[in-house]
Amino acid sequence: MITEKRNENNQIAWPWLILGISLMTLLTWFNGQPEAVGLVHEPWDKVAHSLIFVSLTLSFGLSVGVKRRYPVLFLMLAFAAFDEMRQLFLPGRSASIGDFTVDVMAIMTTLWLILPWLQDKWERRR
């Protein structure tokens, strides 16, 4: 019984990983489109950043679990930095430390509050 639980926790939940990769790919593609320029205005752009990075972080976090949140943290921080730096080279876009800060807050909140709460809730159902 204990072995089953240990094996279950060490496996990757592939559907969540595929969802995370798909969302990341879609976001990267969409951000490069001319239609993305000025689509969401202040202060709603911060809400959009929060929702996007909570969704991405949750997808990757659920794929590996709370115990492996540090690789997810590094992946998401790298992606947030990439996303902002990339905007320096896109017409009509600009990088923003404010957007990056919101991304980091969403990532941290998801990994240390939302993900543990969800996993605890699901484990209690079993």
C-alpha positions in Angstrom: 0.0 0.0 0.0 2.8 2.5 0.9 4.7 1.5 -2.2 1.7 2.2 -4.4 1.3 5.7 -3.0 5.1 6.4 -3.4 5.0 5.3 -7.1 1.9 7.3 -7.7 3.5 10.5 -6.4 6.7 10.0 -8.5 4.8 9.7 -11.8 4.2 12.6 -14.1 0.6 13.4 -14.8 0.9 13.6 -18.6 -2.4 15.3 -19.4 -1.5 18.3 -17.1 2.0 18.5 -18.6 0.5 18.5 -22.2 -2.0 21.2 -21.2 0.8 23.3 -19.7 3.0 23.0 -22.8 0.0 23.7 -25.1 -0.9 26.8 -23.1 2.7 28.0 -23.1 3.0 27.5 -26.9 -0.4 29.2 -27.6 0.6 32.2 -25.4 4.0 32.5 -27.1 2.3 32.4 -30.6 -0.5 34.8 -29.7 1.8 37.4 -28.1 3.6 37.7 -31.4 0.5 38.5 -33.3 -0.3 42.2 -34.2 -3.8 41.7 -32.7 -2.3 41.3 -29.3 -1.0 44.9 -29.2 -3.2 46.9 -26.8 -5.8 44.1 -26.5 -6.1 44.4 -22.7 -5.8 47.8 -21.1 -4.6 48.9 -17.6 -5.3 47.7 -15.0 -7.0 44.7 -16.6 -3.7 43.6 -18.2 -2.4 42.7 -14.7 -5.5 40.6 -14.1 -4.9 38.8 -17.4 -1.2 38.2 -16.5 -2.3 36.8 -13.1 -4.8 34.4 -14.7 -2.4 33.3 -17.4 0.4 32.5 -15.0 -1.8 30.9 -12.4 -3.1 28.6 -15.1 0.3 27.8 -16.5 1.9 27.2 -13.1 -1.1 25.1 -12.0 -0.9 22.9 -15.1 2.9 22.2 -14.6 2.5 22.0 -10.9 -0.3 19.4 -11.1 1.8 17.4 -13.6 4.7 16.8 -11.1 3.2 17.5 -7.7 4.0 19.8 -4.7 7.1 17.9 -3.8 8.7 18.9 -7.2 7.6 22.5 -7.2 11.1 24.0 -7.5 11.7 22.8 -11.1 8.2 24.3 -11.9 9.3 27.6 -10.2 12.4 27.9 -12.3 10.6 27.0 -15.5 7.8 29.5 -14.9 10.3 32.3 -13.8 12.3 31.7 -17.0 9.1 31.8 -19.1 7.9 35.0 -17.5 11.3 36.6 -18.1 11.3 35.3 -21.7 7.8 36.6 -22.3 8.8 40.1 -21.1 12.1 40.2 -22.9 10.6 39.0 -26.1 8.2 42.0 -26.1 11.2 44.3 -26.5 11.5 43.0 -30.1 7.8 42.9 -31.0 6.4 45.9 -32.8 4.0 47.9 -30.6 5.0 46.0 -27.5 7.2 46.8 -24.5 8.6 44.9 -21.6 7.3 45.8 -18.1 8.8 45.2 -14.7 5.2 45.5 -13.4 4.0 42.7 -15.6 6.9 40.5 -14.5 6.2 41.3 -10.9 2.6 40.2 -11.3 3.7 37.0 -13.0 6.1 36.2 -10.2 3.4 36.8 -7.6 1.0 34.6 -9.5 3.6 31.8 -9.8 4.5 31.9 -6.1 0.9 32.1 -4.9 0.0 29.1 -7.1 3.0 27.0 -6.0 2.8 27.7 -2.3 -0.9 28.2 -1.7 -3.2 27.0 -4.5 -1.3 23.8 -5.5 -0.9 22.4 -1.9 -4.5 23.2 -1.1 -5.8 21.4 -4.2 -3.6 18.4 -3.7 -4.6 18.2 -0.1 -8.3 18.4 -1.0 -7.9 15.7 -3.7 -6.0 13.4 -1.3 -8.7 13.7 1.3 -11.3 12.5 -1.2 -9.4 9.3 -1.8 
